[in-house]
Amino acid sequence: MSGLEGRTALVTGGGSGLGAGIARALAAQGCRVVVVGRRQQPIDDVCRSLETPGRAATCDVSDPASVRALAEQIADEEISILINNAGIGGPVASLVDIEPEEWDEVFGANVRGTYLVCRAFLPGMMSRNAGDIINLASVSGKRPLARRTPYCASKMAVIGLTSTLAFEVGEYGINVNSLSPGPVESERMDRNFRLEAERTGTDPEAARAAFAGRSALGRLVGQDEVAQAVVAMLGMPGMTGADVDLSAGMVA
């Protein structure tokens, strides 16, 4: 155990991918996990897979009313760990071909959602003078990635939100950090590789190899590595306002 046992963690975007992996890793450390997602069935499935009893709650993090309803629904839970993982990849296209509605959708999920969930659950942490927040950013917020402007801009915004919020709530004993994974083995990345292959007239494996070749280790990051990084960050009480790179050396 890492000292996390007995604490309650809320993980947004917990019905699949990184969120599900993070929820399972925290439960394995003895946390009670509230798994949040937009659809009931996936979060129910994740809760059933946890080593310790969890709780499922639906929410659209980009919608203020939905976030308020979530906070009311789980008001009996003492949330001391908040993992803002919910987000979307958005379009893969040149900026001039991206519609304003597509841009707003990405910022709504990735930035507005992080703000709204922090806003809803920070008061409880502040009243207890303790808490940990980890916001999932991305290495794409720190290096160029053509044809992904809304995603990259939104993830840089998450990093800025994190560093500023850390200074706002540090006096309450609350740590706020961001984790920036590099390309993670996932269905989302498989989709991106397919789209890139279509654009360049190659094949998805060639697109994958070219992308992975930009990192020092020459590979993508595994979902389990991201989950374990979250656990490790929660074991570093002196760290706040930091952005942790987990990109296999893509920004080394």
N, C-alpha and C positions, 0 to 999 in steps of 0.2 A: 504494500500500500504506500501511497505517496503523500499521506496527510489529507487527502480529499474525502475520505470516507465520512459519511454523515452529512455532507453538504448537498445542497440542491442546485442543480445546473439547468438552465434553460438553453436549448439549442434550436435555433431557427433553421429552416430548410433541412429539417432532420429526417425527412421521409426517404431520402436516397443519397447516394454519392458521399461526398465529404461529411455532410451533416449526420448521416446514419453512422458512418465510421467513428466520428467524434463522440456521438451519443454512446456507442458501445464501449469505446475506450474509457470514457468517464464512468460508466456503470461498472466496468471491470475494476475501477479504483475505489468502488464503494459509494459513488455518488448516486443520489436519486436524480433521475433525469426527466425533465419535462420536454418531450419531443414535439416541436411545433412545425406545422407545414400547412399547405393550402388544401390538401386532400386527406380525408380521414383514413382510408384504407392503408396507404403506405406508412403513415405514422403509427397506426395500430400494429402493423407488421413489425416495425422496428422495435416498438415497446415490448412485444412478445419475445424478441431476441435478446433483450438485455439481461445481464447477470443479476442485477438488482431491480426491484420493482420500479417501473417508470409510469409516466402519465402522458397521454397524447392530447394535444389541443390544436384545433385548426385556427389558422390566422393568415390573412394577407398582410404582410408587414408594410406594404406601401400604402395601406388604407388606415387613416387615423381611427376611424370608428371600429375597425376590426381589431386594431391593437388595443384600444380601450376595452373592448369586449374580452380580449384575452386576459388582460390584467385583472379584470373583475372575476373572470371564470376561475383563475388560479390564485385569487387573493389569499387563500389559506396556505399557500406555499411560500417558504422563506427562500427566495431566489438569491443566492450569494455568488453564483457564477453565471455570467451571461455570455453566450457564444453567438455572435451575429454572423451567421453563415449564409443565410438566405440571399440569393442573388441570381441574376440571369446573365447570359453571355451576350445577348443582343445580336444585331446584324453583323455579317461579314461582308463589308462593302466599302467602297470609297466614300469619304465624307459627303461629297456632293450628291451621292445617290441615297443617302440616309434621310428618311423623313423625320420631321420634328416629333411626330408621335412615337417613332421608334427610339429616338434619343431620350425622350421623357420616360418611356417605359423602363429603360435601363437605369436611369438615375433614380426612378421611383423605387425600384426594387433594391438597388445596390447602396444608394446613399440615403434617400428618404427613409427607407426601411430601417437602416441602422440607427438613424436619428430617432425615429419614432419609438423603437423598442428600448433604446437607452433612456429616452425621456420617460417611458412608462415605468421602468423598473429601477432607475437610479434612486428615487426618493426612499425606497425601502432600504437600500444599501447605505444611503447617507444617514438614515435614522439609526442604523446599527453600527455606523463607523467602520464598515468593512465590506469588501466585495472585490470581485475580479471580473473584468470585461475583456474579451478578446474578439476583435473585429477581423473577419477574413477579408484581406485585401488581395493583392496579386502582384507578382513581379512585373506584370504588364502595366502596372501603374508607375513603373520606374524605368522602363526602357521602351524604345519604339516598337510598335507592332502595327504594321500597315494594315489598313482596312478594318481596324477595330477601335476607332476613335472614341465612341461612347463608352465602351467597356473600360478602356485604358484611363480615360478621364475620370470615370466614376471611381475606379480603384485608387487613383491618386487622391481623390476627394476623401475617401475612407481613411487614408493614411493621415491626411491633414486633420480630419475630424478627431482621430484617435489622439494625436499629439496634443491638440488643444484641450480636449476633454480631460486628459490626464492631469493637466495643470489646474483645471477647474475643480476637480473632485479629489485631488491628492490629499487635501487637508482632512478629508473624511476617511482616510485609510483605504481608498479604493484604487486599485491598479487598473490601468487601461492600456492595452497594447494591441498591436495588429500583427497578423501573421500573413506573410506574402509568399504563397506557394508559387513555384514555377509551373509549367505545364504538367498537369496531373493525369495519370492514366485513368480515363473515364469515357463515358459515352459522349460527353460534350466535346472532348478533344477529338474523338473519332469523327464526329460531325465536322469539326473545323478542318480536319485533314482531308475529308472528302471534298469539302467546298474549295479548299486551296488546290487540290488536285484538278478539279474541274476548271478552275481559273487558269492554271498554268499548263494544262494539257498533259499532266503526268499521272501518277497513280498515288493512292493514299499512303502506301508504305514509303514511297519516295518523299512525300511531303512530311511524313512523320520523321524520317531519318534526317532530313534537312533541318527541321525544327530542333530535334534533340541534339544535333551537332553543334548548336550554338552554346551549349552548356559545357562547363568544365568536365563533368562526369560523362557527358555524351549520352544522357538518358533522361527520361521523364521521371517525375516524382510519383511514388506510390501513394494511394489513398491512406494506407495504414501509417505511412510516414507522417502525413499531415496530422492524423489523429494523435500520434505519439508526441508530436511537437506541441500540440495544445496541452497535453498532460504535463510535459516538461516545463512549459512556460508558467503554468499554474504553480509549479514548485519553485519559482524564483520570486520570492516576495519583495526583493529589492528592485525589481525591474518594472518600470512604468514609463509610458510615453514612447516606447520603443516599437520599431517595426522589425520583425524577425524575417530574414530571408531564408526560404526553403526552396531553392530553385535548382539544385544540383550544380550550382555555380554559374547560372545563366547571367548574373550581374556581377560576377567576381571581377 
